[in-house]
């Protein structure tokens, strides 16, 4: 066990002899640190927080009461390997958040920096979350999902395993997706595209040219009577010199699950190019 002298640990907390605890860490009553867990400077574990290694926390993370980080994956093929969870800096994990470690030693569940996971949200095994994402109360991520930076998932929304969510996309409350959501796109209900995340793009500091280009690309892809491959060619021809559009096109072309359509019929889908 390695505990920095400036760390403050409540006498009721249970700390593994394999743990490494950095400077200015605060571990409160009845918290449990199990196995090889590295806790970076300035982290706070609120009462009854539970960390399970292999797990590495960066600096200034806050783990609230009854959150469980690093537990075994909910996967029938998991062979009890010592797989891991990696967490960056300045994240907040509110009450009852659960994050599962990877299924095999060749993979990791990874959380970036500056994310806010609200009460009761769940991140499944092998997920990759970027930076500055917000997962509201009760959000559910199945295994192997990938979130870009600045993704917002509203309360009780959910995504299916292996889905990707692009940068600055938005999934509305009580909504779900079984397909990838491209950067800057808003979805609601089940598999239904509803528009462009203009507010989020402005808040992220994107220029008017970048935002308007994405709006034009949206109209071509979703609102014209074109097949998806033809729509992408049209977007590239008209707007391909804009970096935000290049990001949007690349995401769709790399999609394996396909993307959803802008239609009243929520069952309609667009296959990936």
C-alpha positions in Angstrom: 0.0 0.0 0.0 1.2 3.5 -0.9 -0.6 6.4 0.8 0.6 10.0 0.4 0.9 11.7 3.8 -1.5 14.5 2.7 -4.3 12.0 2.0 -7.3 12.0 4.4 -8.9 8.6 5.0 -11.8 8.0 7.3 -11.1 5.3 9.9 -14.1 3.3 8.7 -12.9 3.2 5.1 -11.5 -0.2 3.9 -8.4 0.2 1.7 -6.7 -2.6 -0.2 -3.0 -3.2 0.5 -2.5 -3.0 -3.3 -3.9 0.6 -3.5 -1.9 3.7 -4.4 -3.3 6.9 -3.0 -2.0 10.2 -4.2 -1.7 13.6 -2.5 -4.8 15.5 -1.2 -7.1 12.5 -1.8 -10.1 12.4 0.6 -11.8 9.0 1.3 -14.9 9.3 3.4 -16.8 7.0 5.7 -17.3 3.3 4.7 -15.8 3.8 1.2 -14.2 0.6 -0.2 -11.1 0.5 -2.3 -10.6 -3.1 -3.5 -7.6 -4.5 -5.4 -5.0 -2.7 -7.4 -6.5 0.8 -7.5 -4.5 4.0 -8.3 -6.1 7.2 -7.1 -4.7 10.4 -8.4 -4.2 13.7 -6.6 -7.2 15.6 -5.3 -9.8 12.8 -5.8 -12.7 12.5 -3.4 -14.6 9.3 -2.5 -17.8 10.1 -0.8 -19.3 7.7 1.8 -19.8 4.1 0.6 -18.2 4.7 -2.8 -16.7 1.5 -4.1 -13.7 1.2 -6.4 -12.5 -2.2 -7.8 -9.2 -2.7 -9.5 -7.4 -2.9 -11.8 -8.5 0.7 -11.9 -6.6 4.0 -12.5 -8.1 7.4 -11.6 -6.5 10.6 -12.8 -6.7 13.9 -10.8 -9.6 15.7 -9.1 -12.3 13.0 -9.8 -15.3 13.0 -7.5 -17.1 9.7 -6.8 -20.3 10.1 -4.9 -22.1 7.7 -2.5 -22.9 4.2 -3.7 -21.2 4.6 -7.0 -19.4 1.4 -8.1 -16.4 1.8 -10.5 -14.6 -1.3 -12.0 -16.9 -4.1 -11.1 -17.0 -7.3 -13.3 -18.7 -7.0 -16.6 -22.2 -8.3 -17.1 -21.1 -10.7 -19.9 -21.5 -14.5 -20.0 -18.2 -14.9 -21.7 -16.2 -13.1 -19.1 -13.5 -15.5 -17.7 -12.7 -13.6 -14.5 -9.6 -12.0 -16.0 -8.1 -9.0 -14.2 -9.3 -6.5 -16.8 -9.3 -2.8 -16.2 -10.9 0.6 -16.1 -9.1 3.8 -16.9 -10.5 7.2 -15.8 -9.0 10.6 -16.8 -9.2 13.9 -14.8 -11.9 16.1 -13.4 -14.8 13.7 -13.8 -17.9 13.6 -11.6 -19.7 10.3 -10.8 -22.9 10.9 -8.9 -24.8 8.6 -6.7 -25.3 5.0 -7.8 -23.3 5.3 -11.0 -22.0 2.0 -12.2 -19.1 1.5 -14.6 -17.9 -2.0 -15.6 -14.4 -3.0 -16.5 -13.5 -4.7 -19.8 -14.2 -8.3 -20.8 -10.7 -9.3 -21.8 -7.2 -8.2 -20.9 -6.6 -6.9 -24.5 -9.3 -4.3 -23.9 -10.1 -1.5 -21.4 -13.2 0.5 -20.4 -12.0 4.1 -20.7 -13.5 7.4 -19.4 -11.9 10.6 -20.6 -11.8 13.9 -18.7 -14.3 16.5 -17.7 -17.3 14.2 -17.9 -20.4 14.4 -15.7 -22.3 11.2 -15.0 -25.5 11.8 -13.1 -27.2 9.6 -10.6 -28.0 6.1 -11.7 -26.3 6.1 -15.0 -24.6 3.0 -16.3 -21.5 2.5 -18.5 -21.2 -1.1 -19.7 -18.0 -3.1 -20.4 -15.5 -2.0 -23.0 -17.1 1.4 -23.5 -15.0 4.4 -24.6 -16.1 7.8 -23.5 -14.4 11.0 -24.7 -14.2 14.3 -22.8 -16.8 16.7 -21.5 -19.8 14.4 -22.0 -22.9 14.6 -19.9 -24.9 11.5 -19.1 -28.1 12.5 -17.2 -29.9 10.5 -14.6 -30.6 6.9 -15.6 -28.7 6.9 -18.9 -27.7 3.4 -20.1 -24.8 2.5 -22.3 -24.5 -1.1 -23.3 -21.2 -2.8 -23.9 -18.6 -1.6 -26.5 -20.2 1.8 -27.1 -18.0 4.8 -28.1 -18.9 8.4 -27.3 -17.0 11.3 -28.8 -16.4 14.6 -27.0 -19.2 16.8 -25.7 -22.0 14.2 -26.2 -25.1 14.9 -24.3 -27.5 12.0 -23.3 -30.7 13.2 -21.6 -32.4 11.4 -18.7 -33.3 7.7 -19.1 -31.9 7.5 -22.6 -30.1 4.4 -23.8 -27.9 3.1 -26.7 -27.5 -0.5 -27.9 -24.1 -2.3 -27.8 -21.4 -1.3 -30.3 -23.1 2.0 -31.1 -21.0 5.1 -31.7 -22.1 8.6 -30.8 -20.3 11.4 -32.6 -19.0 14.7 -31.2 -21.7 17.1 -30.0 -24.6 14.8 -30.8 -27.7 14.9 -28.5 -30.0 12.1 -27.5 -33.2 13.3 -26.0 -34.8 12.1 -22.7 -36.5 8.7 -22.7 -35.0 8.0 -26.1 -33.0 5.1 -27.5 -30.8 4.3 -30.5 -29.8 1.0 -32.1 -27.7 2.8 -34.7 -24.8 5.2 -34.7 -25.5 8.9 -34.2 -23.3 11.2 -36.3 -21.6 14.3 -35.0 -23.9 17.3 -34.3 -27.1 15.4 -34.8 -30.1 15.4 -32.5 -32.3 12.3 -32.0 -35.4 11.6 -30.0 -37.8 8.7 -29.4 -36.5 5.4 -30.9 -34.1 5.7 -33.8 -35.5 9.1 -35.0 -33.4 12.0 -36.1 -35.0 15.4 -35.4 -32.4 18.0 -36.3 -29.0 19.6 -35.7 -27.6 20.5 -32.3 -27.1 24.1 -33.1 -27.1 25.2 -29.4 -24.4 22.7 -28.5 -22.3 23.7 -31.5 -22.5 27.4 -30.5 -21.6 26.7 -26.9 -18.6 24.7 -28.1 -17.3 27.7 -30.0 -17.9 26.5 -33.5 -18.1 29.3 -36.2 -21.2 30.3 -38.1 -19.6 28.9 -41.2 -19.1 25.5 -39.6 -22.6 25.4 -38.2 -24.4 26.5 -41.3 -22.4 24.0 -43.3 -23.7 21.2 -41.1 -27.2 22.5 -41.5 -26.8 22.3 -45.3 -25.4 18.8 -45.0 -28.3 17.8 -42.9 -30.8 19.0 -45.5 -29.0 17.1 -48.2 -28.7 13.8 -46.3 -32.0 13.7 -44.5 -34.5 15.9 -46.3 -33.8 15.2 -50.0 -35.0 12.1 -51.8 -31.4 10.7 -52.2 -29.9 7.4 -51.3 -27.3 7.8 -48.6 -24.3 7.1 -50.8 -25.5 9.7 -53.4 -26.3 12.2 -50.6 -22.8 11.9 -49.2 -21.2 12.5 -52.6 -23.4 15.6 -53.0 -22.4 16.9 -49.5 -18.7 16.3 -50.3 -19.0 18.1 -53.6 -20.7 21.1 -52.2 -19.3 21.4 -48.7 -16.3 19.1 -48.5 -13.8 21.9 -47.8 -15.3 22.6 -44.4 -13.7 20.7 -41.5 -16.9 20.1 -39.6 -18.5 18.6 -42.7 -15.4 16.4 -43.2 -15.8 15.1 -39.7 -19.5 14.4 -40.3 -18.8 12.5 -43.6 -16.0 10.5 -42.2 -18.1 9.3 -39.2 -20.9 8.1 -41.5 -18.6 6.3 -43.9 -16.9 4.5 -41.0 -20.2 3.5 -39.5 -20.8 -0.3 -39.2 -24.3 0.0 -37.7 -25.6 2.6 -40.0 -27.5 5.8 -39.1 -31.1 6.6 -38.6 -33.5 8.6 -40.8 -35.4 11.8 -40.4 -38.9 10.5 -40.8 -42.2 10.3 -39.0 -42.1 6.5 -39.3 -39.6 5.8 -36.5 -38.9 2.3 -37.9 -37.2 3.7 -41.1 -33.4 3.6 -41.2 -30.6 4.5 -43.5 -27.9 2.0 -44.0 -24.3 3.1 -43.8 -22.5 3.9 -47.0 
